Amino acid sequence: MIQDYDVSEPLDTDFYRVFSDIPEADRAAWHTARGFVEEIWPTINEAWENADYPLERVRRMGELGLLNDGVAGDGLRTLSPLAAGLVTMEVSRGDGSLGTIIAIQGGLALRTIALHGSPAQKARWLVPVERAEELAAFALTEPLHGSDSVALETTAVPDADGWVINGTKKWIGHGLGGAVTIVWARVPSDNPEHRGGPVRGFLVPQDTPGYSAEVLTGKMALRSVHQTRITLDNVRVPEDAVLPGTQSFADTSTVLYATRLGVAWSALGHAVACYEAALNYSRQRVQFGRPLTQSQIVQERLTQMLSDIISMQMHCKHLAELDARGELDPVMASMAKYTCTRKARAVASLARDMMGANGVLLENHVIRHLIDMEAVHTYEGTESIQALLIGRRITGESAFR
């Protein structure tokens, strides 16, 4: 039987010493995330297999300050871009579902309120959301509009008491059982350039009449976080529900761009987990009278995996440094996601293959990451969308239409 590896003492994958000189505060945040992964490690596979969503883990991340994702605001325990990335990497190394929760709660919901909320909205929501005292959702994607989310059809129409919202959203984390959902909707406009109306964000309490949500079933990736389908049927919210900083889809994009680099960090965490599991397995597994580590092809594959991880590390750290200096370009974040999710999928596939039939068993800690990477590769903009964003920068020509 292959013995489980000790997650509290991970392998040294920093072959180029990319992280050898990081500030102590950033290293402390990283170690806090590592300690959290050690806490939950014994039940990660069980929760994933049963599609359980243990909310106590989300609360615990809030207590530990792991949900901030680099968002600044009054009362927040703001992480540097590097610390935020390292936390996402480490949590994803343990459980990709919880890495996704950082993106939902911190990267999308918390960041939207911090960037676009009124002083009163920030005072009400920032600290409770960061600490997971209140769960928040970010509702942009719709059943018919994923990659073309700019074409969203949900509407918000003003009336004497505020706004009336109608529409349907899909793939929304924390859309059920939380406190508030940030709903992106089109509002009426006489300007033909708005093509159906400008887009604004609304804070919608989940107990508002007309708001209903159901958990999507049959989801085979990121099983320990629930995504929902939300229906908004004449949902009435007051005037002060609108986020004043949202005037167009460009304001939505500022949130998405800022969160996209976190997806690259998450992919790095998945890749590291697969590499560690594969190396641990190959040291113990004996075939043809010798450990797999004595096989030339196994050594070559481990080298390939580590090479990809080093590349991902350099992408992520460099862009975190640019972000800290205010020099991160949105298309750079697209390149990081494009590169890192592709490489993480390759690492996971190699690790699974190295384990043979045992690679499909949850107990060997690869198949879960391989399947989860299919979702990570897709959300926050598919590979094709990222390629088109990068291609537009390269050529000066848009291929979106």
C-alpha positions as CSV (number, residue, x, y, z in Angstrom):
1,M,0.0,0.0,0.0
2,I,1.3,3.5,-0.9
3,Q,1.6,5.6,2.2
4,D,0.1,9.1,2.2
5,Y,2.6,12.0,2.1
6,D,2.9,14.6,4.9
7,V,1.2,17.8,3.6
8,S,2.8,19.8,6.4
9,E,6.2,19.0,5.0
10,P,5.8,19.5,1.2
11,L,8.5,18.7,-1.3
12,D,10.8,21.5,-2.3
13,T,9.5,22.4,-5.7
14,D,11.2,25.8,-5.7
15,F,14.0,24.5,-7.9
16,Y,15.0,28.0,-9.1
17,R,14.6,29.6,-5.6
18,V,11.9,31.8,-7.0
19,F,10.4,32.3,-3.6
20,S,13.6,32.3,-1.5
21,D,13.7,36.0,-0.9
22,I,10.0,36.8,-0.4
23,P,9.1,39.2,2.5
24,E,8.4,37.6,5.9
25,A,4.8,38.8,6.0
26,D,4.1,37.1,2.7
27,R,5.8,33.9,3.9
28,A,3.7,34.0,7.1
29,A,0.5,34.1,5.1
30,W,1.7,31.2,3.0
31,H,2.5,29.2,6.1
32,T,-0.9,30.0,7.6
33,A,-2.5,28.6,4.4
34,R,-0.3,25.5,4.7
35,G,-1.4,25.0,8.3
36,F,-5.1,25.2,7.2
37,V,-4.5,22.6,4.5
38,E,-3.0,20.3,7.1
39,E,-6.1,20.8,9.3
40,I,-8.5,19.7,6.6
41,W,-6.4,17.1,4.8
42,P,-7.9,14.0,6.4
43,T,-11.4,14.7,5.0
44,I,-10.7,16.4,1.7
45,N,-11.3,13.4,-0.5
46,E,-14.4,12.3,1.3
47,A,-16.0,15.8,0.9
48,W,-15.1,15.9,-2.8
49,E,-16.4,12.4,-3.4
50,N,-19.7,13.1,-1.7
51,A,-20.1,16.6,-3.2
52,D,-20.2,18.0,0.4
53,Y,-19.7,21.7,0.9
54,P,-18.4,22.1,4.4
55,L,-19.1,25.7,5.2
56,E,-17.1,25.5,8.4
57,R,-14.0,25.4,6.3
58,V,-15.0,28.7,4.6
59,R,-15.6,30.2,8.0
60,R,-12.2,29.0,9.1
61,M,-10.5,30.6,6.1
62,G,-12.2,33.8,7.0
63,E,-10.9,33.6,10.6
64,L,-7.4,33.0,9.4
65,G,-7.5,35.9,6.9
66,L,-7.2,33.7,3.8
67,L,-10.1,35.1,1.8
68,N,-8.8,38.7,1.3
69,D,-7.2,38.0,-2.2
70,G,-5.3,41.3,-2.0
71,V,-8.4,43.5,-1.7
72,A,-7.8,46.8,0.1
73,G,-10.4,48.6,2.2
74,D,-11.2,49.9,5.7
75,G,-10.9,47.2,8.3
76,L,-9.6,44.6,5.9
77,R,-6.5,42.5,6.5
78,T,-5.1,43.2,3.1
79,L,-2.6,40.7,1.7
80,S,0.0,41.8,-0.8
81,P,-0.5,40.5,-4.4
82,L,2.3,38.0,-3.7
83,A,0.9,36.8,-0.4
84,A,-2.6,36.5,-1.9
85,G,-1.2,34.4,-4.8
86,L,0.8,32.2,-2.4
87,V,-2.4,31.6,-0.3
88,T,-4.4,30.7,-3.3
89,M,-1.7,28.4,-4.5
90,E,-1.3,26.6,-1.2
91,V,-5.1,26.2,-0.6
92,S,-5.5,24.9,-4.1
93,R,-2.7,22.5,-3.5
94,G,-4.9,21.0,-0.8
95,D,-8.4,21.4,-2.2
96,G,-9.2,23.2,-5.5
97,S,-12.8,23.8,-4.3
98,L,-11.5,25.9,-1.5
99,G,-9.2,27.7,-3.8
100,T,-12.2,28.6,-5.9
101,I,-14.0,29.9,-2.8
102,I,-11.2,32.4,-2.4
103,A,-12.0,33.6,-5.9
104,I,-15.7,33.7,-5.3
105,Q,-15.7,35.3,-1.8
106,G,-12.6,37.5,-2.1
107,G,-11.7,37.9,-5.7
108,L,-15.1,38.6,-7.1
109,A,-17.6,39.6,-4.4
110,L,-15.3,41.4,-1.9
111,R,-13.4,43.1,-4.7
112,T,-16.5,44.3,-6.4
113,I,-17.8,46.0,-3.3
114,A,-14.4,47.5,-2.5
115,L,-13.9,48.9,-6.0
116,H,-17.5,49.9,-6.8
117,G,-19.5,50.2,-3.6
118,S,-20.7,53.3,-1.8
119,P,-19.2,54.2,1.6
120,A,-22.3,52.8,3.3
121,Q,-22.1,49.6,1.3
122,K,-18.5,49.1,2.1
123,A,-19.1,49.7,5.8
124,R,-21.9,47.1,5.8
125,W,-20.2,44.4,3.8
126,L,-16.5,44.5,3.4
127,V,-15.4,43.1,6.8
128,P,-18.2,40.5,7.2
129,V,-17.5,39.2,3.7
130,E,-13.7,39.0,4.1
131,R,-14.1,37.2,7.4
132,A,-16.8,34.8,6.0
133,E,-19.3,36.0,8.6
134,E,-21.5,36.7,5.5
135,L,-21.3,34.7,2.3
136,A,-21.5,36.7,-0.9
137,A,-22.0,35.7,-4.6
138,F,-21.1,37.3,-7.9
139,A,-23.8,36.7,-10.5
140,L,-22.7,37.5,-14.0
141,T,-22.8,34.3,-16.1
142,E,-26.2,33.3,-17.6
143,P,-27.5,30.1,-19.1
144,L,-27.0,31.4,-22.6
145,H,-24.1,33.8,-22.0
146,G,-20.8,32.4,-20.7
147,S,-17.8,33.5,-22.8
148,D,-20.0,36.3,-24.3
149,S,-21.1,37.5,-20.8
150,V,-21.0,41.1,-22.2
151,A,-24.3,40.1,-23.9
152,L,-26.1,39.4,-20.6
153,E,-29.9,39.6,-20.7
154,T,-30.8,40.1,-17.1
155,T,-32.5,43.5,-16.8
156,A,-33.0,46.1,-14.0
157,V,-35.8,48.6,-14.6
158,P,-36.2,51.6,-12.3
159,D,-39.6,52.2,-10.6
160,A,-40.9,54.6,-7.9
161,D,-39.3,52.6,-5.1
162,G,-36.0,51.5,-6.6
163,W,-35.4,48.8,-9.2
164,V,-37.1,45.6,-10.5
165,I,-34.7,42.9,-11.6
166,N,-35.6,40.0,-13.9
167,G,-33.4,37.3,-15.4
168,T,-31.5,34.0,-14.8
169,K,-27.9,33.4,-13.7
170,K,-25.9,30.1,-13.8
171,W,-22.7,28.7,-12.3
172,I,-23.0,31.1,-9.3
173,G,-21.0,30.1,-6.2
174,H,-22.6,31.0,-2.9
175,G,-25.8,31.8,-4.8
176,L,-27.8,29.8,-2.2
177,G,-27.4,29.9,1.6
178,G,-25.5,33.1,1.6
179,A,-26.4,36.6,2.6
180,V,-26.1,38.7,-0.6
181,T,-25.6,38.3,-4.3
182,I,-24.1,40.9,-6.6
183,V,-26.3,40.8,-9.7
184,W,-25.1,42.3,-12.9
185,A,-28.0,43.5,-15.1
186,R,-28.7,45.8,-18.0
187,V,-30.6,49.1,-17.3
188,P,-32.6,51.1,-19.8
189,S,-30.7,53.6,-22.0
190,D,-31.5,55.8,-25.0
191,N,-27.8,55.6,-26.0
192,P,-27.5,53.3,-29.1
193,E,-23.9,52.6,-28.2
194,H,-25.0,50.7,-25.1
195,R,-26.5,47.9,-27.3
196,G,-29.4,47.0,-25.0
197,G,-28.4,49.2,-22.1
198,P,-25.4,49.8,-19.8
199,V,-24.5,47.2,-17.2
200,R,-24.8,47.9,-13.5
201,G,-24.2,45.8,-10.3
202,F,-26.9,45.4,-7.6
203,L,-26.6,44.1,-4.1
204,V,-29.5,41.7,-3.7
205,P,-30.2,40.0,-0.4
206,Q,-30.8,36.3,-1.0
207,D,-34.0,36.4,1.0
208,T,-35.6,39.0,-1.3
209,P,-39.0,37.9,-2.6
210,G,-38.7,36.7,-6.2
211,Y,-35.0,35.5,-5.7
212,S,-34.7,31.7,-5.9
213,A,-31.7,29.4,-6.4
214,E,-31.0,25.7,-6.8
215,V,-27.7,23.8,-6.6
216,L,-26.5,22.5,-10.0
217,T,-26.3,18.7,-9.9
218,G,-24.1,16.4,-11.9
219,K,-21.1,18.6,-11.6
220,M,-18.0,16.4,-11.7
221,A,-15.3,19.0,-10.9
222,L,-14.7,21.2,-7.9
223,R,-17.3,19.1,-6.2
224,S,-16.8,20.6,-2.7
225,V,-18.2,24.0,-3.7
226,H,-21.7,24.3,-4.9
227,Q,-22.7,26.4,-7.9
228,T,-26.2,27.5,-8.4
229,R,-28.8,28.5,-11.0
230,I,-30.5,31.7,-9.8
231,T,-33.9,33.0,-11.0
232,L,-34.8,36.6,-10.5
233,D,-38.6,37.1,-10.9
234,N,-39.6,40.7,-10.4
235,V,-37.1,41.1,-7.6
236,R,-37.5,44.5,-6.1
237,V,-34.6,46.3,-4.5
238,P,-34.2,49.9,-3.2
239,E,-32.4,52.6,-4.9
240,D,-29.3,52.2,-2.6
241,A,-28.9,48.6,-3.8
242,V,-27.1,49.7,-6.9
243,L,-23.3,49.9,-6.7
244,P,-22.6,53.5,-7.7
245,G,-19.2,52.7,-9.2
246,T,-20.8,50.4,-11.8
247,Q,-21.8,52.2,-15.0
248,S,-20.9,49.8,-17.8
249,F,-19.5,46.3,-18.5
250,A,-16.0,47.8,-18.3
251,D,-16.5,48.1,-14.6
252,T,-17.4,44.4,-14.4
253,S,-14.2,43.7,-16.4
254,T,-12.0,45.5,-13.8
255,V,-13.1,42.8,-11.3
256,L,-12.6,39.9,-13.7
257,Y,-9.1,41.1,-14.8
258,A,-8.0,41.6,-11.2
259,T,-9.1,38.0,-10.3
260,R,-7.7,36.3,-13.3
261,L,-4.1,36.2,-12.0
262,G,-5.5,34.3,-9.0
263,V,-6.6,31.5,-11.4
264,A,-3.0,31.1,-12.5
265,W,-1.9,30.8,-8.9
266,S,-4.6,28.2,-8.3
267,A,-3.4,26.2,-11.3
268,L,0.1,26.3,-9.9
269,G,-1.2,24.8,-6.6
270,H,-2.9,22.0,-8.5
271,A,0.2,21.2,-10.4
272,V,2.4,21.1,-7.3
273,A,0.0,18.7,-5.6
274,C,0.1,16.3,-8.6
275,Y,3.9,16.5,-8.8
276,E,4.2,15.8,-5.1
277,A,1.8,12.9,-5.3
278,A,3.5,11.4,-8.3
279,L,7.0,11.6,-6.8
280,N,5.8,10.1,-3.5
281,Y,4.1,7.3,-5.4
282,S,7.0,6.5,-7.6
283,R,9.4,6.3,-4.6
284,Q,7.2,3.6,-3.0
285,R,5.8,1.7,-6.0
286,V,7.9,-1.3,-7.0
287,Q,7.6,-2.8,-10.5
288,F,9.9,-5.3,-12.2
289,G,11.9,-5.6,-9.0
290,R,12.7,-1.9,-8.5
291,P,11.1,1.4,-7.4
292,L,9.6,3.4,-10.3
293,T,12.1,6.2,-9.5
294,Q,14.8,4.0,-11.0
295,S,13.0,4.0,-14.3
296,Q,14.4,6.4,-17.0
297,I,10.9,7.3,-18.3
298,V,9.7,8.1,-14.8
299,Q,12.6,10.4,-14.2
300,E,12.1,12.1,-17.5
301,R,8.4,12.7,-16.7
302,L,9.1,14.0,-13.2
303,T,11.6,16.4,-14.8
304,Q,9.0,17.6,-17.3
305,M,6.5,18.2,-14.6
306,L,9.0,20.2,-12.5
307,S,10.0,22.2,-15.5
308,D,6.4,23.2,-16.1
309,I,6.0,24.1,-12.4
310,I,9.1,26.3,-12.5
311,S,7.7,28.2,-15.5
312,M,4.4,28.7,-13.7
313,Q,6.2,30.0,-10.6
314,M,8.1,32.5,-12.6
315,H,4.9,33.7,-14.4
316,C,3.0,34.1,-11.2
317,K,5.7,35.7,-9.1
318,H,6.7,38.2,-11.7
319,L,3.1,39.3,-12.4
320,A,2.5,39.6,-8.6
321,E,5.4,42.0,-8.5
322,L,4.1,44.0,-11.4
323,D,0.7,44.1,-9.6
324,A,2.3,45.4,-6.5
325,R,3.8,48.3,-8.5
326,G,0.5,49.0,-10.2
327,E,1.9,47.9,-13.6
328,L,-0.1,44.7,-14.2
329,D,-1.8,44.8,-17.6
330,P,-5.1,42.8,-17.9
331,V,-3.7,41.0,-21.0
332,M,-0.7,39.9,-18.9
333,A,-3.1,38.3,-16.5
334,S,-4.7,36.6,-19.5
335,M,-1.4,35.2,-20.6
336,A,-0.7,33.9,-17.1
337,K,-4.0,32.1,-16.9
338,Y,-3.6,30.8,-20.5
339,T,-0.1,29.5,-19.7
340,C,-0.6,28.1,-16.2
341,T,-3.8,26.3,-16.6
342,R,-2.5,24.6,-19.8
343,K,0.6,23.5,-18.0
344,A,-1.2,22.4,-14.9
345,R,-3.5,20.1,-17.0
346,A,-0.4,18.6,-18.6
347,V,1.3,18.0,-15.2
348,A,-1.9,16.4,-13.8
349,S,-2.2,14.2,-16.9
350,L,1.4,13.0,-16.6
351,A,1.0,12.3,-12.9
352,R,-2.2,10.3,-13.5
353,D,-0.6,8.2,-16.2
354,M,2.5,7.5,-14.1
355,M,0.3,5.9,-11.5
356,G,-1.4,3.5,-13.9
357,A,-4.7,2.2,-12.7
358,N,-4.0,3.6,-9.2
359,G,-4.0,7.0,-10.6
360,V,-7.8,7.1,-10.7
361,L,-8.1,6.4,-7.0
362,L,-8.8,9.4,-4.8
363,E,-6.5,8.1,-2.1
364,N,-3.5,8.8,-4.4
365,H,-4.4,12.5,-4.6
366,V,-4.1,13.1,-8.4
367,I,-7.4,12.3,-10.1
368,R,-9.3,15.0,-8.0
369,H,-6.8,17.7,-9.1
370,L,-6.9,16.5,-12.7
371,I,-10.7,16.7,-12.9
372,D,-10.8,20.0,-10.9
373,M,-8.3,21.5,-13.4
374,E,-10.9,21.1,-16.2
375,A,-13.1,23.6,-14.4
376,V,-10.2,25.9,-13.4
377,H,-9.0,25.9,-17.0
378,T,-12.5,27.1,-18.1
379,Y,-13.7,29.7,-15.5
380,E,-12.7,33.3,-15.5
381,G,-12.4,33.1,-19.3
382,T,-11.8,29.9,-21.4
383,E,-8.5,29.2,-23.1
384,S,-10.0,30.4,-26.4
385,I,-11.1,33.7,-24.9
386,Q,-7.7,34.3,-23.3
387,A,-6.0,33.5,-26.7
388,L,-8.3,36.1,-28.4
389,L,-7.5,38.7,-25.9
390,I,-3.8,38.1,-26.3
391,G,-4.1,37.8,-30.1
392,R,-5.9,41.2,-30.2
393,R,-2.9,42.7,-28.4
394,I,-0.4,41.0,-30.7
395,T,-2.1,41.9,-34.0
396,G,-4.1,45.0,-33.2
397,E,-7.1,43.2,-34.7
398,S,-10.2,41.9,-32.8
399,A,-11.4,38.4,-33.7
400,F,-14.4,38.5,-31.4
401,R,-16.8,39.5,-34.1
